[in-house]
């Protein structure tokens, strides 16, 4: 895809986002034909958004999420500066329209993971982690039927990134224990989902390693200070205006967001 078409596709997606008027699909001539073209458009979206990219979100790291979106592999999007809030957060109705929430393990990197020909081992990636934070992602799409448009268009749509709510840094945690670490999600005080780190590509640190190596293939490195949200560790939760969503990570902490009615 040439740069002009990628920029035009990005402009259509940004217009849909800012107007809160989703589209059915990108025009055929501007539609990404593969994952690589999806990331090309995503890069153009970030360039036009007028916001600094401060990290990454990984989508579809659980089987449930992959089934929901009819994809067979994870994908990534960029976290923009104006999309990150601290828990407890309050989000105005209409800010997101997809109506789902995801409990996630989020990492903040302490050092760079530059792109390189040789892939990173999980141990190397773990050494680069500075903080672990409990998180709730509120994704959103610029497509009406976001469950059926396919991976290339979802990637172009910035990996359906929208809002990310972060809890305080965990005081005591061990990377090797995250796989079995449990998480409970409640809406308005009632438990609606439970999960663990094992639902995130088998281990949140493995998901972070996937992102590092996937981006490295395109010459993109991860940088110190960037936040990486690793994907839903419990079933995706349906939410509505007025709901109070809490993800409880036990000793790691908890994160809360209210959707203002």
Secondary structure, 3 states (H helix, E strand, C coil): CCHHHHHHHHHHHHHHHHHCCCECCCCHHHCCCCHHHHHHHHHHHHHHHCCCEEEEEEECCCHHHHHHHCCCCCEEEEEEHHHEEECCEEECCCCCCCCEEEEEEEEEECCCECCCCCCCCHHHHHHCEEEEEEEEEECCCCECCCCCCCHHHHHHCHHHCCEEEEEEECCCCCHHHHHHCEEEEEECCEEEEEEEHHHCCCCHHHHHHHHHHHHHCCCCCECCCCEEEEEECECCEECCCCCEEEEECHHHCEEEEEECC
